[in-house]
Amino acid sequence: MPNSPEQFSITPDGYAPRLKRLRQLSRLLDNIVNIPGTKVGIGLDPIIGLLPLCGDVLGLLLSSYIIIEAAQLGVSTATLGRMVVNVIIDSLVGAIPLLGDLFDFAWKANNYNIILLEEALKSPQENKKADKSFIVVFSIGLFFLAIVLIAIPMILLRILCYLFTGS
């Protein structure tokens, strides 16, 4: 997603700096380095996801920032819901050891969310804007998802320990 003038012209001038910052964050998380000879990019999200326990939670928090900014920009609840689903998929599958790490390289939730945000900002009059309660509910859900992300690897490790040692 290059930073072309056409992309900024779809939004009021006040949105341009925020949108640029969100694009940069998305690029940092999903595509900061391209693998030579391919169109595949790797970002910080799959790399920090390799950190045991806290890596997936940190990735979730960084991805959630894009959603919170989108809500403040007045994106519809339906669009925010799709953005949340992208992050939930990324976070829950990403929490599974090994499989999740491979999945993080392929699933670019932040890029998808930026595309959704840009599409929503093209026609803001068609959207029913999210209210403040969305951010409250989202924050509570984020807290519980963070707990789940910490619990999943611990439960899987406990099961593996039981299978190999019997205790």
Rosetta silent file (secondary structure, phi, psi, omega in degrees, C-alpha in Angstrom):
SEQUENCE: MPNSPEQFSITPDGYAPRLKRLRQLSRLLDNIVNIPGTKVGIGLDPIIGLLPLCGDVLGLLLSSYIIIEAAQLGVSTATLGRMVVNVIIDSLVGAIPLLGDLFDFAWKANNYNIILLEEALKSPQENKKADKSFIVVFSIGLFFLAIVLIAIPMILLRILCYLFTGS
SCORE:     score description
SCORE:     0.000 S_00000001
   1 L     0.000   90.288  179.901    0.000    0.000    0.000 S_00000001
   2 L   -68.922  155.155  179.090    2.034    2.917   -1.212 S_00000001
   3 L   -87.211   72.360 -178.967    1.416    6.344    0.232 S_00000001
   4 L   -88.390  155.753  179.845    0.034    7.839   -2.952 S_00000001
   5 H   -60.624  -29.596 -179.508   -1.845   11.153   -3.057 S_00000001
   6 H   -62.024  -37.011 -178.465   -4.994    9.360   -4.249 S_00000001
   7 H   -67.790  -35.144  179.860   -5.255    7.488   -0.967 S_00000001
   8 H   -77.640  -24.352 -177.284   -5.110   10.677    1.068 S_00000001
   9 H   -74.452  -10.889 -179.309   -7.619   12.477   -1.127 S_00000001
  10 L   -79.902  -10.653 -176.710  -10.397   10.070   -0.113 S_00000001
  11 L  -123.344  157.850  173.107  -10.498   11.481    3.385 S_00000001
  12 L   -59.635  154.380 -176.489  -10.795   14.938    4.857 S_00000001
  13 H   -55.100  -31.029 -179.670   -7.439   16.623    5.434 S_00000001
  14 H   -66.305  -23.117 -179.191   -7.684   16.030    9.188 S_00000001
  15 H   -82.699  -23.880 -171.854   -7.613   12.255    8.650 S_00000001
  16 H   -55.834  -48.772 -179.795   -4.457   12.195    6.528 S_00000001
  17 H   -63.969  -39.621  179.262   -1.852   12.314    9.345 S_00000001
  18 H   -66.255  -43.960 -179.564   -3.680    9.665   11.387 S_00000001
  19 H   -64.046  -39.285  177.358   -4.168    7.444    8.375 S_00000001
  20 H   -63.122  -43.707  179.457   -0.508    7.789    7.435 S_00000001
  21 H   -63.815  -39.818  179.451    0.546    6.850   10.987 S_00000001
  22 H   -69.096  -37.332  175.639   -1.777    3.823   10.976 S_00000001
  23 H   -62.496  -42.420  179.943   -0.430    2.685    7.592 S_00000001
  24 H   -63.840  -41.883  177.644    3.120    2.938    8.950 S_00000001
  25 H   -63.017  -44.792  179.115    2.189    0.896   12.027 S_00000001
  26 H   -59.917  -44.630  179.259    0.488   -1.719    9.842 S_00000001
  27 H   -63.036  -42.285  178.675    3.540   -1.919    7.578 S_00000001
  28 H   -60.974  -41.905 -177.309    5.838   -2.235   10.611 S_00000001
  29 H   -76.920  -32.449 -172.550    3.739   -5.062   12.051 S_00000001
  30 H  -113.784  -28.274 -171.152    3.065   -6.985    8.825 S_00000001
  31 L  -144.492   37.105 -174.206    5.508   -6.097    6.021 S_00000001
  32 L   -67.041  -32.289 -178.490    8.587   -4.218    7.205 S_00000001
  33 E  -127.808  128.298  174.656   11.025   -6.514    5.340 S_00000001
  34 E   -89.703  139.584  175.678   10.402   -8.216    2.001 S_00000001
  35 L   -73.861  124.750 -176.800   11.926  -11.633    1.422 S_00000001
  36 L   -54.585  134.800  178.409   14.309  -11.194   -1.531 S_00000001
  37 L    82.829    1.156  179.220   12.945  -12.529   -4.799 S_00000001
  38 L  -132.625  173.457  174.183    9.365  -12.751   -3.535 S_00000001
  39 L  -100.724   12.024 -177.802    6.431  -10.474   -2.823 S_00000001
  40 L   -86.572  129.984  177.520    6.205  -11.873    0.721 S_00000001
  41 E  -112.442  151.739  177.187    6.816   -9.464    3.567 S_00000001
  42 E  -123.396  135.060  178.684    7.619  -10.142    7.195 S_00000001
  43 L  -118.489 -171.550 -179.286    6.805   -7.735    9.978 S_00000001
  44 H   -73.741  -25.936 -177.246    7.300   -7.476   13.700 S_00000001
  45 H   -56.086  -51.952  178.602    4.004   -9.192   14.551 S_00000001
  46 H   -68.787  -26.544 -179.659    5.173  -12.737   13.732 S_00000001
  47 H   -73.211  -46.586  178.637    8.582  -12.033   15.252 S_00000001
  48 H   -71.568  -21.013  175.410    7.260  -10.779   18.602 S_00000001
  49 L   -65.948  -18.277  177.887    4.752  -13.641   18.489 S_00000001
  50 L   -73.491  -19.993  178.046    7.701  -15.969   18.996 S_00000001
  51 L   -66.760  129.292 -179.359    8.181  -14.608   22.530 S_00000001
  52 L   -62.290  136.770  175.645    6.610  -17.048   24.981 S_00000001
  53 L    64.340  -62.605 -171.885    3.353  -15.882   26.590 S_00000001
  54 H   -82.065  -18.524 -176.917    3.746  -12.115   26.267 S_00000001
  55 H   -62.284  -45.721 -179.758    4.531  -11.962   22.527 S_00000001
  56 H   -68.787  -34.952  177.765    1.000  -12.685   21.354 S_00000001
  57 H   -67.177  -41.789  178.274   -0.467  -10.280   23.906 S_00000001
  58 H   -64.093  -41.976  175.520    1.868   -7.510   22.749 S_00000001
  59 H   -60.967  -40.189  177.222    0.909   -8.182   19.123 S_00000001
  60 H   -61.577  -44.636 -179.453   -2.761   -8.034   20.119 S_00000001
  61 H   -64.594  -42.168  179.012   -2.290   -4.678   21.832 S_00000001
  62 H   -65.776  -40.915  177.944   -0.452   -3.171   18.859 S_00000001
  63 H   -67.324  -33.578 -179.572   -3.096   -4.434   16.426 S_00000001
  64 H   -68.275  -26.201  178.437   -5.857   -3.118   18.664 S_00000001
  65 H   -59.105  -39.915  178.854   -4.458    0.379   18.426 S_00000001
  66 H   -62.098  -40.804 -179.494   -5.496    0.486   14.758 S_00000001
  67 H   -67.284  -42.141  179.596   -9.053   -0.498   15.716 S_00000001
  68 H   -63.885  -42.663  176.698   -9.281    2.127   18.452 S_00000001
  69 H   -62.361  -40.901  179.126   -8.050    4.827   16.060 S_00000001
  70 H   -61.824  -40.281  177.610  -10.582    3.652   13.458 S_00000001
  71 H   -63.530  -39.817  178.950  -13.368    3.982   16.032 S_00000001
  72 H   -68.739  -26.631  177.185  -12.204    7.512   16.839 S_00000001
  73 L   -78.602   -7.388  176.156  -12.242    8.342   13.119 S_00000001
  74 L    92.707   23.645  178.876  -15.935    7.427   13.047 S_00000001
  75 L   -69.897  149.309 -176.886  -15.843    4.100   11.228 S_00000001
  76 E   -65.173  158.265  177.916  -19.064    2.089   11.377 S_00000001
  77 H   -63.195  -36.209  179.571  -19.642   -0.623   13.935 S_00000001
  78 H   -62.753  -44.375  178.940  -19.912   -3.201   11.131 S_00000001
  79 H   -66.546  -42.995  177.859  -16.449   -2.298    9.811 S_00000001
  80 H   -61.061  -37.656  177.583  -14.997   -2.250   13.311 S_00000001
  81 H   -61.081  -42.383  177.342  -16.508   -5.684   13.884 S_00000001
  82 H   -65.120  -37.768  178.469  -14.722   -7.054   10.814 S_00000001
  83 H   -64.629  -41.673  179.300  -11.491   -5.479   12.019 S_00000001
  84 H   -63.048  -42.385  179.175  -11.920   -7.081   15.434 S_00000001
  85 H   -60.553  -41.884  177.334  -12.529  -10.494   13.824 S_00000001
  86 H   -58.085  -44.207 -178.490   -9.267  -10.139   11.847 S_00000001
  87 H   -70.661  -37.863  178.515   -7.339   -9.426   15.045 S_00000001
  88 H   -63.312  -45.808  178.089   -9.065  -12.224   16.970 S_00000001
  89 H   -58.552  -47.947  179.941   -8.194  -14.744   14.245 S_00000001
  90 H   -58.781  -43.879 -175.230   -4.609  -13.487   14.204 S_00000001
  91 H   -73.571  -46.774 -176.284   -4.308  -13.630   17.980 S_00000001
  92 H   -69.126  -45.953  178.673   -6.015  -16.943   18.714 S_00000001
  93 H   -69.239  -36.174  179.088   -4.381  -18.948   15.931 S_00000001
  94 H   -64.040  -22.086 -178.901   -1.098  -17.145   16.603 S_00000001
  95 L   -78.456  -13.866  179.409   -1.165  -18.358   20.210 S_00000001
  96 L   -78.275  121.467 -178.237   -0.883  -22.012   19.157 S_00000001
  97 L   -55.384  140.534 -179.754    2.790  -22.986   19.391 S_00000001
  98 L    66.600  -61.592  178.663    4.522  -23.588   16.032 S_00000001
  99 H   -59.411  -44.517  179.836    1.323  -23.591   13.950 S_00000001
 100 H   -63.766  -36.252  179.093    0.521  -20.093   15.146 S_00000001
 101 H   -66.240  -40.311  176.088    3.988  -18.837   14.338 S_00000001
 102 H   -66.922  -40.750  179.921    3.670  -20.068   10.747 S_00000001
 103 H   -62.152  -38.357 -179.450    0.167  -18.609   10.510 S_00000001
 104 H   -61.088  -29.579  178.254    1.434  -15.193   11.655 S_00000001
 105 H   -72.134  -27.298 -176.144    3.710  -15.007    8.620 S_00000001
 106 H   -96.442  -38.720 -175.369    0.763  -15.520    6.246 S_00000001
 107 L   -86.919  114.875 -176.845   -2.167  -13.748    7.940 S_00000001
 108 L  -106.101   70.220 -175.259   -1.743   -9.969    7.668 S_00000001
 109 H   -58.471  -38.397 -177.863   -4.556   -8.767    9.931 S_00000001
 110 H   -68.816  -39.497  175.450   -3.207   -5.232   10.189 S_00000001
 111 H   -62.460  -44.549  178.744   -2.980   -4.836    6.406 S_00000001
 112 H   -60.595  -39.525 -178.640   -6.543   -6.132    6.060 S_00000001
 113 H   -68.947  -35.260  176.719   -7.685   -3.688    8.719 S_00000001
 114 H   -66.060  -39.993  177.065   -6.056   -0.721    6.991 S_00000001
 115 H   -61.756  -44.955  177.681   -7.836   -1.696    3.764 S_00000001
 116 H   -61.076  -41.949  179.557  -11.145   -1.878    5.649 S_00000001
 117 H   -62.558  -46.527 -179.451  -10.460    1.505    7.258 S_00000001
 118 H   -63.189  -40.581  178.074   -9.654    3.171    3.942 S_00000001
 119 H   -63.749  -41.073  179.993  -12.781    1.739    2.313 S_00000001
 120 H   -66.755  -35.043 -178.855  -14.917    2.962    5.205 S_00000001
 121 H   -77.276  -16.170  177.305  -13.420    6.448    5.029 S_00000001
 122 H   -65.685  -34.783 -177.980  -14.156    6.696    1.302 S_00000001
 123 L  -135.261   70.107 -175.824  -17.873    6.942    2.028 S_00000001
 124 H   -65.656  -25.252 -178.499  -18.386    8.017    5.650 S_00000001
 125 H   -68.787  -20.571  179.784  -21.966    9.185    5.046 S_00000001
 126 H   -82.999  -11.837 -173.792  -23.014    5.574    4.351 S_00000001
 127 L   -97.054  142.043  169.180  -21.740    4.346    7.710 S_00000001
 128 L   -90.485  113.688 -173.378  -23.494    4.293   11.036 S_00000001
 129 E   -66.410  147.803  177.553  -20.739    5.475   13.344 S_00000001
 130 L   -73.835  148.088  178.178  -19.713    3.475   16.382 S_00000001
 131 L   -99.906  178.684 -177.284  -20.517    4.973   19.749 S_00000001
 132 H   -62.257  -28.597 -178.780  -18.407    5.211   22.896 S_00000001
 133 H   -64.674  -27.439  177.496  -19.842    1.962   24.239 S_00000001
 134 H   -60.404  -44.981 -177.849  -18.060    0.078   21.433 S_00000001
 135 H   -65.476  -37.233  178.263  -14.679    1.146   22.788 S_00000001
 136 H   -65.161  -49.273 -179.973  -15.678    0.134   26.327 S_00000001
 137 H   -63.313  -41.021  178.887  -16.927   -3.291   25.201 S_00000001
 138 H   -61.764  -43.265 -179.936  -13.884   -3.703   22.949 S_00000001
 139 H   -63.396  -41.748  177.834  -11.521   -2.891   25.828 S_00000001
 140 H   -64.672  -44.723  177.526  -13.201   -5.429   28.108 S_00000001
 141 H   -61.778  -38.191  178.007  -13.086   -8.054   25.343 S_00000001
 142 H   -61.543  -41.855  178.372   -9.436   -7.211   24.729 S_00000001
 143 H   -60.869  -46.678 -179.016   -8.648   -7.842   28.389 S_00000001
 144 H   -69.179  -35.413  177.327  -10.310  -11.270   28.322 S_00000001
 145 H   -65.868  -37.590  177.154   -8.663  -12.177   25.015 S_00000001
 146 H   -61.551  -39.828  177.315   -5.270  -11.308   26.506 S_00000001
 147 H   -63.538  -42.856  178.932   -5.983  -13.732   29.354 S_00000001
 148 H   -62.763  -40.501 -179.148   -6.924  -16.439   26.842 S_00000001
 149 H   -64.677  -30.146  176.297   -3.739  -15.798   24.862 S_00000001
 150 H   -78.615  -35.578 -176.573   -1.680  -16.386   27.959 S_00000001
 151 H   -73.272  -36.931 -175.563   -3.705  -19.457   28.956 S_00000001
 152 H   -56.607  -55.046  179.907   -3.612  -21.296   25.601 S_00000001
 153 H   -62.182  -35.266  179.790    0.148  -21.964   25.512 S_00000001
 154 H   -65.280  -41.864  178.800    0.171  -22.839   29.201 S_00000001
 155 H   -65.920  -43.839  179.351   -2.637  -25.376   28.735 S_00000001
 156 H   -63.771  -40.086  176.978   -0.979  -26.874   25.667 S_00000001
 157 H   -64.556  -39.071  178.506    2.346  -27.166   27.486 S_00000001
 158 H   -63.659  -41.964  178.677    0.620  -28.828   30.429 S_00000001
 159 H   -64.093  -44.715  178.286   -1.025  -31.351   28.089 S_00000001
 160 H   -62.143  -41.107  178.187    2.311  -32.084   26.385 S_00000001
 161 H   -61.235  -43.134 -179.398    3.993  -32.488   29.753 S_00000001
 162 H   -65.431  -41.914 -179.530    1.289  -34.918   30.825 S_00000001
 163 H   -64.517  -38.261 -176.380    1.563  -36.910   27.597 S_00000001
 164 H   -87.218  -31.750 -176.090    5.341  -37.278   27.828 S_00000001
 165 H  -110.835  -17.971  179.746    5.831  -37.649   31.577 S_00000001
 166 L    78.817    9.163  178.529    2.470  -38.930   32.775 S_00000001
 167 L  -134.370    0.000    0.000    2.251  -36.366   35.548 S_00000001
